[in-house]
Amino acid sequence: LVEISKELLLKHYIVFVDGCSFTKRDGLLDFVAGAHASSSPWALVECSCRPEMAVKRIEKDVVNGSHPAKDRDSKLFWRCHSAWEASKLDPKHTLKVDTTIDA
């Protein structure tokens, strides 16, 4: 994924990378290095919500079968949540996404 991102940045595409796999700082550093190597600007947008809200959303997706990642469940969330490390990277923007879900 890092190599593909670098290739796209070199072709002047805007690249967004998303996912639970970026709960550890080291996982982000490869993408930052790729952006630097391709002389591209980068920014980190960290979306967060209360754990209860995340679990509620995930459980709804599981029931509906609406998420493309079939391994996405509350157990995965809690594993990622417990492994999370502060990125300590700048620029970083935090987006709070505590919104309600219709039943």
Summary of the structure (lengths in Angstrom):
residues: 103
radius of gyration: 15.5
end to end distance: 35.1
largest distance: 45.8
contacts: 205
relative contact order: 0.19
helix: 48%
strand: 10%
